[in-house]
């Protein structure tokens, strides 16, 4: 489904939640699945997506950061990321 | 702020990155990190034993602004090796655990399989620190 949050804009003044971050990552990166934990300020996201295949770690993490734009470091105080390319068995 | 000052900060960042083989932009200093992610990254670099320059981004918000503009990376810390952006705390941790960091730094891979070291509570180590920004 389409995200109800505009890219790069704070969705709301309410504190961010792991559920919100999960929904936005999965909406923002095609085919992604995300597990997000956090306390409203510091979050940890484990993200798998086929789109990560063949990308450097930096590029993978940038895709995740890009979902949140300037909210990272602001409304989302800290976002720790681990990325995995899904369907890795298909990588030659 | 004047454009001229902003340009000066950007140029100072660029020359610091090109002049220091290993440089970490962080919150606080290696002796007194002001953020857990910066502390963890410092602890890894110290454990690996490579000398590194460190720049505290906290004194002037424009440092972070210009740095993130250059690196296209929103968070701090940011590690550069040989002029190349390597990553932040998460990527440095993963690279340390896989041994890639040691390879990139040209140091021995003796501890590659160890979990990343936790930052010491208060244990400043001697370092070459450059903080002219």
Backbone of each chain as ProteinMPNN parsed JSONL, in Angstrom:
{"seq_chain_A": "XXXXXXXXXXXXXXXXXXXXXXXXXXXXXXXXXXXXXXXXXXXXXXXXXXXXXXXXXXXXXXXXXXXXXXXXXXXXXXXXXXXXXXXXXXXX", "coords_chain_A": {"N_chain_A": [[0.829, -1.198, 0.0], [0.293, 2.326, -0.466], [2.406, 4.659, 1.168], [1.244, 6.546, 3.911], [2.693, 8.627, 4.63], [4.456, 11.49, 3.692], [7.397, 11.514, 1.77], [10.418, 12.317, 3.346], [9.316, 14.154, 5.006], [8.256, 15.123, 8.245], [5.987, 12.973, 9.699], [4.24, 13.51, 11.667], [3.891, 15.299, 14.744], [3.958, 13.627, 16.823], [5.683, 11.227, 18.887], [8.03, 9.083, 17.238], [7.406, 5.673, 16.352], [8.338, 2.179, 16.587], [6.579, 0.66, 14.983], [5.617, 2.528, 13.133], [8.013, 3.204, 11.785], [8.675, 0.737, 10.662], [6.504, 0.341, 8.904], [6.868, 2.486, 7.156], [9.401, 1.993, 6.051], [8.92, -0.423, 4.739], [7.003, 0.403, 2.949], [8.438, 2.237, 1.493], [10.626, 1.01, 0.278], [10.757, -1.164, -2.31], [9.446, -4.398, -1.914], [10.607, -4.789, 0.541], [11.241, -6.126, 3.821], [10.994, -5.326, 7.213], [12.34, -5.339, 10.48], [11.836, -3.626, 13.308], [13.025, -2.104, 16.214], [12.871, -0.083, 19.183], [12.864, 2.95, 21.185], [11.408, 5.217, 20.779], [13.146, 7.267, 20.369], [15.785, 6.285, 19.87], [16.42, 3.903, 17.428], [16.479, 0.595, 16.05], [16.887, -0.998, 13.045], [16.37, -3.844, 11.119], [16.691, -4.715, 7.915], [15.492, -6.358, 5.075], [15.734, -6.688, 1.599], [15.049, -7.275, -1.843], [15.977, -5.313, -3.503], [18.418, -4.576, -2.538], [20.331, -6.164, -3.599], [23.496, -6.522, -5.049], [24.212, -3.991, -4.338], [26.377, -1.675, -2.61], [27.133, -1.661, 0.93], [26.96, 0.924, 1.919], [25.28, 2.144, 0.025], [22.986, 0.625, 0.396], [22.284, 1.283, 3.044], [21.837, 3.992, 2.662], [19.509, 3.955, 1.119], [17.648, 3.196, 3.041], [17.881, 5.287, 4.928], [16.992, 7.331, 3.28], [14.268, 7.027, 3.205], [13.386, 8.419, 5.352], [14.416, 10.951, 5.233], [15.103, 14.224, 6.348], [14.253, 13.7, 8.878], [15.849, 11.91, 10.186], [18.116, 12.057, 12.776], [16.749, 14.091, 13.825], [13.596, 14.158, 14.44], [13.587, 11.382, 14.476], [15.825, 10.338, 16.428], [18.116, 8.639, 16.461], [19.069, 6.128, 14.204], [19.817, 2.948, 13.845], [21.117, 0.628, 11.564], [20.817, -2.519, 9.982], [21.382, -4.242, 7.037], [20.153, -6.606, 4.634], [20.461, -8.353, 1.631], [17.72, -9.798, 0.185], [16.82, -13.103, -1.036], [19.37, -14.106, -1.481], [20.453, -16.407, -2.424], [20.238, -16.388, -5.101], [22.218, -14.865, -6.071], [24.87, -14.704, -8.265]], "CA_chain_A": [[0.0, 0.0, 0.0], [1.052, 3.571, -0.498], [2.642, 5.208, 2.493], [0.472, 7.761, 4.175], [3.633, 9.666, 5.028], [5.207, 12.079, 2.591], [8.837, 11.257, 1.877], [11.259, 13.42, 3.777], [8.602, 15.09, 5.873], [7.79, 14.556, 9.501], [4.62, 12.523, 9.534], [3.438, 14.025, 12.761], [4.729, 15.713, 15.861], [3.963, 12.567, 17.832], [6.927, 10.471, 18.89], [8.106, 7.988, 16.281], [7.281, 4.343, 16.948], [8.873, 1.112, 15.731], [5.574, 0.248, 13.986], [5.604, 3.544, 12.072], [9.231, 3.076, 10.982], [8.553, -0.503, 9.885], [5.554, 0.567, 7.811], [7.425, 3.417, 6.172], [10.497, 1.328, 5.319], [8.349, -1.431, 3.84], [6.308, 1.118, 1.876], [9.364, 3.055, 0.729], [11.59, 0.201, -0.466], [9.958, -2.252, -2.881], [9.723, -5.765, -1.487], [11.376, -4.834, 1.793], [10.662, -6.463, 5.114], [11.796, -4.663, 8.241], [12.088, -5.549, 11.905], [12.293, -2.388, 13.948], [12.825, -1.95, 17.652], [13.303, 1.251, 19.577], [12.226, 3.541, 22.366], [10.841, 6.517, 20.441], [14.245, 8.158, 19.964], [16.805, 5.435, 19.27], [15.782, 2.763, 16.78], [17.315, -0.351, 15.333], [16.116, -1.594, 11.955], [16.967, -4.9, 10.304], [15.902, -4.595, 6.687], [15.823, -7.224, 3.945], [15.041, -6.282, 0.378], [15.733, -7.706, -3.078], [16.606, -4.139, -4.122], [19.782, -4.401, -2.014], [21.28, -7.031, -4.297], [24.499, -5.854, -5.871], [24.528, -2.647, -3.844], [27.304, -1.597, -1.49], [26.472, -1.418, 2.222], [26.643, 2.358, 2.029], [24.108, 2.418, -0.816], [21.833, -0.017, 1.048], [21.876, 2.088, 4.198], [21.293, 5.26, 2.157], [18.108, 3.712, 0.718], [16.821, 3.198, 4.262], [17.867, 6.666, 5.454], [16.234, 8.197, 2.376], [12.84, 6.917, 3.529], [13.04, 9.346, 6.432], [14.908, 12.295, 4.934], [15.695, 15.028, 7.418], [13.814, 13.262, 10.213], [16.95, 11.214, 10.848], [18.907, 13.027, 13.53], [15.847, 15.087, 14.386], [12.493, 13.45, 15.094], [14.151, 10.055, 14.715], [17.128, 10.802, 16.905], [19.167, 7.76, 15.963], [18.559, 4.952, 13.5], [20.856, 1.967, 13.583], [20.611, -0.156, 10.431], [21.489, -3.675, 9.384], [20.682, -4.568, 5.796], [20.436, -7.896, 3.991], [19.81, -8.549, 0.342], [16.959, -11.04, 0.223], [17.06, -14.017, -2.169], [20.815, -14.111, -1.733], [20.864, -17.64, -3.108], [20.223, -16.153, -6.544], [23.375, -14.071, -6.491], [25.84, -15.576, -8.934]], "C_chain_A": [[0.863, 1.246, 0.0], [1.237, 4.089, 0.926], [1.754, 6.425, 2.702], [1.382, 8.888, 4.644], [4.36, 10.197, 3.801], [6.695, 11.853, 2.832], [9.559, 12.521, 2.362], [10.552, 14.43, 4.657], [8.219, 14.397, 7.163], [6.317, 14.204, 9.354], [3.707, 13.237, 10.525], [4.401, 14.532, 13.827], [4.798, 14.653, 16.947], [5.285, 11.818, 17.781], [6.886, 9.337, 17.862], [7.974, 6.655, 17.026], [7.914, 3.317, 16.026], [7.883, 0.702, 14.643], [5.518, 1.232, 12.825], [6.824, 3.388, 11.17], [9.168, 1.844, 10.096], [7.649, -0.276, 8.667], [6.172, 1.451, 6.729], [8.572, 2.806, 5.383], [9.913, 0.351, 4.302], [7.583, -0.777, 2.69], [7.299, 1.812, 0.947], [10.358, 2.275, -0.107], [10.847, -1.025, -0.999], [10.406, -3.626, -2.369], [10.425, -5.897, -0.156], [10.552, -5.41, 2.933], [11.592, -5.89, 6.171], [11.361, -5.134, 9.62], [12.667, -4.34, 12.613], [12.019, -2.446, 15.444], [13.292, -0.554, 18.035], [12.426, 1.825, 20.668], [11.575, 4.89, 22.058], [11.901, 7.517, 20.014], [15.344, 7.378, 19.249], [16.125, 4.193, 18.699], [16.838, 1.867, 16.153], [16.444, -1.025, 14.281], [16.951, -2.651, 11.25], [16.098, -5.015, 9.057], [16.418, -5.569, 5.637], [15.056, -6.734, 2.737], [15.794, -6.822, -0.831], [16.464, -6.542, -3.74], [18.054, -3.957, -3.667], [20.814, -5.209, -2.801], [22.223, -6.225, -5.181], [24.854, -4.451, -5.416], [25.559, -2.731, -2.729], [26.509, -1.379, -0.206], [26.058, 0.04, 2.348], [25.379, 2.668, 1.233], [22.851, 1.809, -0.198], [21.331, 0.83, 2.218], [21.278, 3.423, 3.752], [19.832, 5.102, 1.735], [17.196, 3.78, 1.937], [16.738, 4.61, 4.842], [16.967, 7.561, 4.601], [14.728, 8.131, 2.627], [12.436, 8.026, 4.503], [13.581, 10.762, 6.241], [15.502, 12.98, 6.148], [15.19, 14.646, 8.806], [14.917, 12.529, 10.967], [17.857, 12.246, 11.505], [18.035, 14.069, 14.191], [14.717, 14.357, 15.127], [12.887, 12.001, 15.421], [15.597, 10.288, 15.13], [18.269, 9.943, 16.372], [18.536, 6.528, 15.338], [19.739, 4.062, 13.14], [20.307, 0.983, 12.55], [21.478, -1.388, 10.185], [20.69, -4.045, 8.147], [21.097, -5.941, 5.299], [19.751, -7.89, 2.636], [19.019, -9.84, 0.425], [17.198, -11.822, -1.062], [18.534, -14.05, -2.52], [21.269, -15.346, -2.477], [20.899, -17.455, -4.623], [21.408, -15.328, -7.035], [24.437, -15.005, -7.071], [27.19, -15.478, -8.245]], "O_chain_A": [[2.021, 1.217, 0.417], [0.348, 3.973, 1.77], [1.541, 7.226, 1.791], [0.915, 9.966, 5.01], [4.825, 9.42, 2.966], [7.184, 11.985, 3.954], [9.34, 13.623, 1.859], [11.131, 15.455, 5.015], [7.894, 13.21, 7.164], [5.505, 15.031, 8.939], [2.545, 13.521, 10.232], [5.591, 14.219, 13.799], [5.595, 14.759, 17.88], [5.936, 11.781, 16.737], [5.845, 8.716, 17.646], [8.379, 6.533, 18.182], [8.022, 3.545, 14.821], [8.284, 0.428, 13.511], [5.388, 0.828, 11.669], [6.705, 3.43, 9.945], [9.554, 1.886, 8.928], [7.991, -0.656, 7.547], [6.016, 1.19, 5.536], [8.712, 3.063, 4.188], [10.351, 0.298, 3.153], [7.518, -1.327, 1.591], [7.036, 1.961, -0.246], [10.885, 2.795, -1.09], [10.359, -1.838, -0.214], [11.591, -3.959, -2.392], [10.801, -7.0, 0.241], [9.338, -5.216, 3.007], [12.815, -5.957, 6.046], [10.172, -5.305, 9.891], [13.865, -4.072, 12.517], [10.92, -2.794, 15.878], [14.032, 0.084, 17.285], [11.391, 1.263, 21.026], [11.226, 5.63, 22.979], [11.585, 8.514, 19.364], [15.782, 7.757, 18.162], [15.357, 3.518, 19.385], [17.925, 2.308, 15.781], [15.382, -1.562, 14.599], [18.083, -2.398, 10.838], [14.922, -5.369, 9.134], [17.612, -5.61, 5.34], [13.874, -6.405, 2.831], [17.025, -6.829, -0.851], [17.447, -6.746, -4.452], [18.831, -3.267, -4.327], [22.017, -4.972, -2.689], [21.8, -5.365, -5.953], [25.694, -3.79, -6.026], [25.619, -3.717, -1.994], [25.351, -0.964, -0.249], [24.964, 0.355, 2.814], [24.501, 3.38, 1.719], [21.775, 2.404, -0.26], [20.132, 1.064, 2.37], [20.341, 3.931, 4.369], [19.015, 5.994, 1.961], [16.107, 4.35, 1.876], [15.658, 5.074, 5.206], [16.27, 8.434, 5.12], [13.998, 9.068, 2.301], [11.303, 8.508, 4.483], [13.241, 11.667, 7.003], [16.3, 12.397, 6.882], [15.645, 15.203, 9.805], [14.944, 12.511, 12.198], [18.307, 13.193, 10.859], [18.507, 14.846, 15.021], [14.866, 13.988, 16.292], [12.565, 11.475, 16.486], [16.483, 10.418, 14.286], [19.272, 10.466, 15.886], [17.588, 5.958, 15.878], [20.541, 4.376, 12.261], [19.158, 0.553, 12.653], [22.707, -1.31, 10.181], [19.465, -4.15, 8.2], [22.227, -6.383, 5.507], [18.6, -7.472, 2.512], [19.596, -10.889, 0.711], [17.709, -11.287, -2.046], [18.91, -14.025, -3.692], [22.336, -15.351, -3.09], [21.503, -18.251, -5.342], [21.586, -15.116, -8.235], [24.842, -15.975, -6.431], [28.143, -16.138, -8.659]]}, "seq_chain_B": "XXXXXXXXXXXXXXXXXXXXXXXXXXXXXXXXXXXXXXXXXXXXXXXXXXXXXXXXXXXXXXXXXXXXXXXXXXXXXXXXXXXXXXXXXXXXXXXXXXXXXXXXXXXXXXXXXXXXXXXXXXXXXXXXXXXXX", "coords_chain_B": {"N_chain_B": [[24.125, 33.121, 8.34], [27.137, 33.512, 6.472], [27.758, 32.859, 3.012], [30.368, 32.652, 2.414], [31.691, 31.837, 4.747], [30.529, 29.321, 5.06], [31.503, 28.065, 2.784], [34.197, 28.079, 3.443], [34.215, 26.314, 5.634], [33.392, 23.989, 4.359], [35.543, 23.585, 2.617], [37.591, 23.247, 4.456], [36.825, 20.849, 5.632], [36.988, 19.159, 3.408], [39.757, 19.285, 2.874], [40.782, 18.235, 5.229], [39.839, 15.617, 5.048], [41.195, 14.745, 2.778], [43.827, 14.982, 3.555], [44.276, 13.363, 5.737], [44.878, 10.001, 6.275], [43.218, 8.3, 7.743], [40.284, 9.307, 9.068], [37.964, 10.413, 11.45], [34.831, 11.745, 11.821], [33.056, 12.927, 14.476], [30.875, 12.956, 17.419], [31.936, 14.806, 20.025], [35.142, 13.972, 21.482], [37.807, 11.549, 20.942], [38.738, 10.948, 23.532], [36.64, 11.876, 25.041], [33.907, 10.968, 24.103], [30.687, 12.02, 22.959], [28.463, 10.604, 22.425], [26.943, 7.43, 22.087], [27.301, 6.0, 19.695], [29.446, 7.229, 18.454], [31.342, 6.705, 20.427], [31.52, 3.934, 20.287], [32.563, 3.526, 17.733], [35.041, 4.789, 17.939], [36.157, 3.08, 19.862], [36.441, 0.728, 18.385], [38.292, 1.518, 16.386], [40.465, 2.116, 18.011], [40.916, -0.366, 19.117], [41.67, -1.837, 16.892], [43.966, -0.533, 16.442], [44.901, 1.448, 14.789], [46.295, 4.589, 13.922], [44.381, 7.579, 14.01], [42.823, 10.546, 12.775], [40.644, 12.836, 14.4], [37.627, 14.622, 14.29], [35.651, 16.805, 16.033], [32.301, 17.347, 15.666], [30.502, 18.843, 17.023], [30.938, 21.572, 17.978], [30.149, 23.496, 16.038], [27.253, 23.75, 14.223], [27.324, 23.905, 11.486], [29.397, 22.366, 10.595], [28.525, 19.702, 10.646], [26.406, 19.952, 8.881], [27.658, 20.646, 6.421], [29.391, 18.5, 6.155], [27.615, 16.296, 5.95], [26.42, 17.051, 3.606], [28.533, 16.718, 1.822], [29.126, 13.979, 2.064], [26.75, 12.762, 1.646], [25.329, 11.513, 3.69], [23.423, 10.988, 6.539], [23.977, 10.745, 9.286], [26.045, 10.816, 12.299], [28.682, 9.03, 13.813], [31.112, 9.514, 11.084], [33.267, 7.755, 9.063], [36.248, 8.08, 7.238], [38.491, 6.626, 4.954], [41.539, 6.895, 3.386], [40.556, 9.086, 1.929], [38.07, 8.231, 1.134], [34.613, 7.826, 1.808], [33.584, 5.625, 4.27], [31.654, 4.693, 6.072], [29.185, 4.702, 8.724], [28.653, 4.086, 12.239], [27.318, 1.549, 12.281], [28.113, 0.279, 9.89], [30.901, 0.332, 10.126], [31.155, -1.303, 12.352], [30.164, -3.761, 11.336], [32.063, -4.181, 9.314], [34.356, -4.394, 10.81], [33.854, -6.759, 12.216], [33.798, -8.589, 10.172], [36.336, -8.442, 9.236], [36.916, -6.826, 7.117], [37.403, -4.163, 7.663], [39.906, -4.136, 8.877], [41.412, -4.963, 6.709], [40.98, -2.814, 4.943], [42.284, -0.867, 6.358], [44.796, -1.78, 6.301], [45.918, -3.318, 8.341], [46.768, -6.049, 10.577], [44.739, -8.967, 10.567], [44.012, -10.133, 12.999], [42.043, -10.079, 14.934], [39.656, -10.342, 13.699], [37.348, -11.961, 13.96], [36.334, -11.493, 16.392], [33.76, -10.208, 18.543], [32.648, -6.798, 18.253], [34.443, -4.413, 20.155], [33.287, -3.084, 23.235], [32.879, 0.347, 24.104], [35.283, 1.729, 26.353], [34.691, 2.717, 29.765], [35.97, 5.015, 30.971], [38.687, 5.548, 29.665], [41.054, 6.971, 28.392], [43.033, 6.805, 25.492], [46.32, 7.23, 24.114], [46.468, 9.292, 21.299], [46.707, 10.534, 17.962], [45.327, 13.455, 17.522], [43.47, 15.538, 15.536], [42.023, 18.586, 15.338], [40.952, 20.915, 13.854], [38.794, 22.137, 12.927]], "CA_chain_B": [[25.503, 32.733, 8.06], [27.557, 33.946, 5.143], [28.148, 31.781, 2.112], [31.828, 32.529, 2.426], [32.059, 30.991, 5.89], [30.106, 27.96, 4.768], [32.468, 27.541, 1.826], [35.447, 27.82, 4.172], [34.041, 25.087, 6.415], [33.384, 22.846, 3.432], [36.904, 23.363, 2.124], [38.39, 22.7, 5.566], [36.442, 19.434, 5.756], [37.558, 18.443, 2.265], [41.212, 19.099, 2.976], [41.031, 17.309, 6.346], [39.588, 14.262, 4.548], [42.226, 14.328, 1.818], [45.166, 14.997, 4.158], [44.396, 12.351, 6.789], [44.525, 8.686, 5.728], [42.063, 7.79, 8.492], [39.707, 10.435, 9.802], [36.631, 10.151, 11.984], [34.009, 12.874, 12.265], [32.332, 12.344, 15.6], [30.358, 13.856, 18.449], [32.897, 14.766, 21.112], [36.511, 13.621, 21.12], [38.088, 10.152, 21.316], [38.826, 10.855, 24.991], [35.339, 12.185, 25.626], [32.827, 10.898, 23.114], [29.429, 12.542, 23.505], [27.368, 9.809, 21.868], [27.302, 6.013, 22.128], [27.749, 5.505, 18.392], [30.81, 7.733, 18.282], [32.19, 5.986, 21.381], [31.718, 2.568, 19.795], [33.431, 3.584, 16.56], [36.375, 5.075, 18.481], [36.65, 1.867, 20.538], [36.855, -0.215, 17.34], [39.529, 2.008, 15.77], [41.54, 1.972, 18.995], [41.192, -1.795, 19.255], [42.406, -2.231, 15.692], [45.293, 0.01, 16.687], [45.333, 2.354, 13.733], [46.192, 6.01, 14.288], [43.356, 8.261, 13.221], [42.474, 11.913, 13.127], [39.243, 12.944, 14.796], [37.056, 15.968, 14.274], [34.421, 16.962, 16.798], [31.366, 18.145, 14.857], [29.529, 19.526, 17.879], [31.086, 23.013, 18.253], [29.482, 24.354, 15.055], [26.308, 22.913, 13.465], [27.614, 23.945, 10.048], [30.327, 21.277, 10.252], [27.712, 18.531, 10.324], [25.628, 20.263, 7.681], [28.52, 20.568, 5.238], [29.895, 17.126, 6.069], [26.552, 15.439, 5.423], [26.253, 17.431, 2.209], [29.631, 16.124, 1.059], [29.13, 12.513, 2.107], [25.391, 12.262, 1.411], [25.096, 10.575, 4.792], [22.766, 11.88, 7.503], [24.264, 10.539, 10.71], [27.395, 10.893, 12.842], [29.971, 9.346, 13.199], [31.427, 9.172, 9.7], [34.669, 7.385, 8.915], [36.845, 8.144, 5.903], [39.81, 6.012, 4.822], [42.154, 7.304, 2.11], [39.705, 10.027, 1.215], [36.791, 7.624, 0.746], [33.648, 7.593, 2.87], [33.491, 4.193, 4.551], [30.363, 4.421, 6.686], [28.97, 5.123, 10.095], [28.917, 3.102, 13.286], [26.824, 0.206, 11.933], [28.933, -0.305, 8.821], [32.238, 0.108, 10.68], [31.049, -2.486, 13.211], [30.065, -4.949, 10.465], [33.335, -4.372, 8.613], [35.321, -4.87, 11.801], [33.573, -8.154, 12.556], [34.113, -9.441, 9.017], [37.745, -8.287, 8.885], [37.087, -5.881, 6.0], [37.95, -2.899, 8.159], [41.341, -4.337, 9.047], [41.975, -4.983, 5.359], [40.952, -1.448, 4.411], [43.254, -0.069, 7.102], [46.105, -2.374, 6.118], [46.45, -3.864, 9.588], [46.597, -7.499, 10.664], [43.359, -9.398, 10.77], [44.066, -11.11, 14.09], [40.856, -10.043, 15.784], [38.52, -10.148, 12.808], [36.133, -12.687, 14.301], [35.85, -11.076, 17.712], [32.716, -9.179, 18.546], [33.169, -5.441, 18.369], [34.675, -4.041, 21.551], [32.458, -2.028, 23.825], [33.727, 1.474, 24.507], [35.633, 1.744, 27.771], [33.974, 3.74, 30.519], [36.819, 6.218, 31.006], [40.059, 5.08, 29.496], [41.617, 7.649, 27.235], [44.256, 6.251, 24.941], [47.069, 8.246, 23.368], [46.057, 9.325, 19.907], [46.988, 11.78, 17.26], [44.03, 14.082, 17.292], [43.506, 16.803, 14.817], [40.687, 19.184, 15.454], [41.127, 22.329, 13.503], [37.553, 22.692, 12.381]], "C_chain_B": [[25.888, 33.191, 6.668], [27.966, 32.746, 4.305], [29.642, 31.541, 2.168], [32.308, 31.624, 3.558], [31.705, 29.536, 5.634], [31.077, 27.302, 3.801], [33.789, 27.214, 2.515], [35.356, 26.535, 4.973], [34.084, 23.874, 5.5], [34.789, 22.551, 2.928], [37.807, 22.792, 3.207], [38.085, 21.221, 5.759], [37.085, 18.63, 4.631], [39.056, 18.248, 2.41], [41.557, 18.191, 4.145], [40.859, 15.863, 5.874], [40.716, 13.818, 3.613], [43.611, 14.249, 2.458], [45.365, 13.93, 5.225], [43.957, 10.987, 6.261], [43.319, 8.074, 6.436], [41.516, 8.943, 9.323], [38.27, 10.136, 10.183], [35.985, 11.478, 12.388], [33.038, 12.328, 13.297], [31.731, 13.419, 16.495], [31.258, 13.718, 19.663], [34.275, 14.416, 20.587], [36.745, 12.157, 21.484], [38.186, 9.972, 22.84], [37.477, 11.06, 25.658], [34.25, 12.175, 24.572], [31.498, 11.317, 23.747], [28.226, 11.756, 23.007], [27.846, 8.362, 21.807], [27.838, 5.478, 20.812], [29.168, 5.991, 18.089], [31.772, 6.966, 19.191], [32.526, 4.588, 20.861], [32.693, 2.548, 18.619], [34.874, 3.874, 16.979], [36.976, 3.81, 19.095], [37.146, 0.855, 19.508], [38.182, 0.234, 16.721], [40.706, 1.852, 16.737], [41.919, 0.511, 19.156], [42.008, -2.306, 18.072], [43.826, -1.649, 15.744], [45.794, 0.947, 15.613], [45.277, 3.795, 14.237], [45.124, 6.676, 13.424], [43.197, 9.691, 13.705], [41.007, 11.937, 13.495], [38.82, 14.4, 14.775], [35.746, 15.941, 15.054], [33.48, 17.868, 16.013], [30.456, 19.022, 15.707], [29.702, 21.044, 17.993], [30.333, 23.923, 17.28], [28.561, 23.494, 14.197], [26.592, 22.894, 11.965], [28.582, 22.844, 9.64], [29.523, 20.051, 9.822], [26.939, 18.741, 9.021], [26.467, 20.073, 6.404], [29.046, 19.151, 5.037], [28.846, 16.218, 5.445], [26.243, 15.775, 3.974], [27.299, 16.782, 1.319], [29.482, 14.612, 0.945], [27.784, 11.927, 1.696], [25.034, 11.201, 2.446], [24.564, 11.385, 5.971], [23.288, 11.811, 8.932], [25.751, 10.681, 11.017], [27.556, 9.707, 13.779], [30.047, 8.993, 11.71], [32.931, 8.927, 9.6], [35.096, 7.468, 7.45], [38.211, 7.486, 5.941], [40.328, 6.352, 3.431], [41.209, 8.158, 1.268], [38.331, 9.504, 0.836], [35.893, 7.482, 1.968], [33.437, 6.093, 3.039], [32.142, 3.843, 5.168], [30.283, 5.004, 8.077], [29.199, 3.965, 11.048], [28.497, 1.69, 12.875], [27.736, -0.469, 10.921], [30.343, -0.587, 9.328], [32.227, -1.143, 11.567], [31.003, -3.765, 12.367], [31.397, -5.24, 9.782], [34.416, -4.859, 9.556], [35.116, -6.36, 12.045], [33.883, -9.094, 11.401], [35.585, -9.37, 8.625], [37.994, -7.312, 7.739], [37.724, -4.571, 6.443], [39.465, -3.008, 8.298], [42.042, -4.343, 7.694], [42.06, -3.568, 4.791], [42.004, -0.576, 5.082], [44.67, -0.607, 6.932], [46.741, -2.842, 7.41], [46.141, -5.349, 9.631], [45.18, -7.851, 11.075], [43.263, -10.388, 11.924], [42.759, -11.187, 14.869], [39.566, -9.992, 14.984], [37.244, -10.826, 13.253], [35.596, -12.304, 15.667], [34.663, -10.138, 17.581], [33.327, -7.807, 18.754], [33.335, -5.063, 19.837], [33.696, -2.97, 22.011], [33.371, -0.874, 24.206], [34.037, 1.409, 25.995], [34.91, 2.879, 28.484], [34.763, 5.044, 30.502], [38.258, 5.757, 30.862], [40.678, 5.719, 28.271], [42.928, 6.998, 26.783], [44.994, 7.34, 24.179], [46.737, 8.167, 21.879], [46.582, 10.588, 19.262], [45.652, 12.397, 16.886], [44.227, 15.404, 16.57], [42.11, 17.4, 14.878], [40.767, 20.658, 15.13], [39.853, 22.925, 12.934], [36.764, 23.399, 13.466]], "O_chain_B": [[25.041, 33.249, 5.777], [28.458, 31.745, 4.826], [30.127, 30.422, 2.001], [33.184, 30.777, 3.382], [32.479, 28.632, 5.95], [31.436, 26.136, 3.963], [34.423, 26.203, 2.213], [36.302, 25.748, 4.996], [34.719, 22.866, 5.808], [35.18, 21.388, 2.823], [38.677, 21.966, 2.932], [38.99, 20.429, 6.022], [37.652, 17.562, 4.862], [39.576, 17.174, 2.107], [42.533, 17.445, 4.068], [41.637, 14.987, 6.252], [41.142, 12.663, 3.647], [44.478, 13.53, 1.963], [46.501, 13.62, 5.583], [42.81, 10.82, 5.846], [42.496, 7.409, 5.808], [42.212, 9.485, 10.18], [37.469, 9.676, 9.369], [36.531, 12.23, 13.195], [32.292, 11.386, 13.03], [32.023, 14.608, 16.363], [31.339, 12.648, 20.264], [34.546, 14.545, 19.393], [35.971, 11.58, 22.248], [37.758, 8.946, 23.37], [37.204, 10.489, 26.714], [33.729, 13.222, 24.188], [31.221, 11.013, 24.907], [27.088, 12.203, 23.156], [29.011, 8.098, 21.511], [28.715, 4.614, 20.795], [29.983, 5.252, 17.536], [32.879, 6.618, 18.78], [33.659, 4.122, 20.978], [33.544, 1.664, 18.521], [35.813, 3.283, 16.446], [38.149, 3.503, 18.882], [38.161, 0.194, 19.73], [39.092, -0.576, 16.551], [41.811, 1.497, 16.326], [43.094, 0.179, 19.313], [42.925, -3.11, 18.239], [44.759, -2.205, 15.164], [46.993, 1.215, 15.535], [44.318, 4.181, 14.905], [44.989, 6.361, 12.242], [43.407, 10.002, 14.878], [40.214, 11.156, 12.969], [39.564, 15.289, 15.189], [34.85, 15.149, 14.762], [33.813, 19.018, 15.725], [29.72, 19.854, 15.175], [28.701, 21.753, 18.097], [29.919, 25.017, 17.664], [29.037, 22.593, 13.508], [26.159, 21.985, 11.256], [28.598, 22.427, 8.481], [29.793, 19.444, 8.786], [26.833, 17.845, 8.184], [26.036, 19.429, 5.447], [29.138, 18.661, 3.911], [29.144, 15.459, 4.522], [25.853, 14.903, 3.198], [27.002, 16.35, 0.205], [29.683, 14.034, -0.124], [27.685, 10.729, 1.428], [24.509, 10.137, 2.118], [25.187, 12.37, 6.368], [23.061, 12.736, 9.712], [26.595, 10.668, 10.121], [26.609, 9.399, 14.502], [29.195, 8.293, 11.161], [33.748, 9.761, 9.991], [34.402, 6.992, 6.552], [39.006, 7.747, 6.844], [39.649, 6.129, 2.429], [41.086, 7.97, 0.058], [37.515, 10.24, 0.281], [36.347, 7.07, 3.035], [33.148, 5.383, 2.076], [31.551, 2.817, 4.832], [31.186, 5.701, 8.54], [29.858, 2.983, 10.704], [29.242, 0.735, 13.099], [28.091, -1.639, 11.071], [30.922, -1.623, 9.003], [33.164, -1.941, 11.541], [31.715, -4.729, 12.648], [31.813, -6.394, 9.681], [35.288, -5.636, 9.167], [36.075, -7.131, 12.077], [34.196, -10.264, 11.619], [36.04, -10.142, 7.781], [39.143, -7.003, 7.422], [38.484, -3.951, 5.699], [40.21, -2.112, 7.899], [43.135, -3.794, 7.55], [43.082, -3.175, 4.23], [42.552, 0.337, 4.466], [45.634, 0.026, 7.364], [47.96, -2.776, 7.567], [45.356, -5.853, 8.828], [44.523, -7.128, 11.825], [42.522, -11.368, 11.844], [42.411, -12.241, 15.402], [38.51, -9.645, 15.513], [36.155, -10.332, 12.962], [34.515, -12.746, 16.056], [34.57, -9.368, 16.625], [34.392, -7.672, 19.356], [32.471, -5.357, 20.662], [33.334, -2.069, 21.254], [34.518, -1.096, 24.592], [33.17, 1.077, 26.803], [34.561, 3.886, 27.867], [34.251, 6.07, 30.055], [38.962, 5.597, 31.859], [40.811, 5.078, 27.228], [43.801, 6.687, 27.592], [44.374, 8.266, 23.656], [46.732, 7.087, 21.289], [46.864, 11.581, 19.933], [44.942, 11.888, 16.018], [45.036, 16.248, 16.953], [41.134, 16.754, 14.499], [40.666, 21.522, 16.001], [39.833, 24.081, 12.51], [35.687, 23.932, 13.198]]}, "name": "protein", "num_of_chains": 2, "seq": "XXXXXXXXXXXXXXXXXXXXXXXXXXXXXXXXXXXXXXXXXXXXXXXXXXXXXXXXXXXXXXXXXXXXXXXXXXXXXXXXXXXXXXXXXXXXXXXXXXXXXXXXXXXXXXXXXXXXXXXXXXXXXXXXXXXXXXXXXXXXXXXXXXXXXXXXXXXXXXXXXXXXXXXXXXXXXXXXXXXXXXXXXXXXXXXXXXXXXXXXXXXXXXXXXXXXXXXXXXXXXXXXX"}
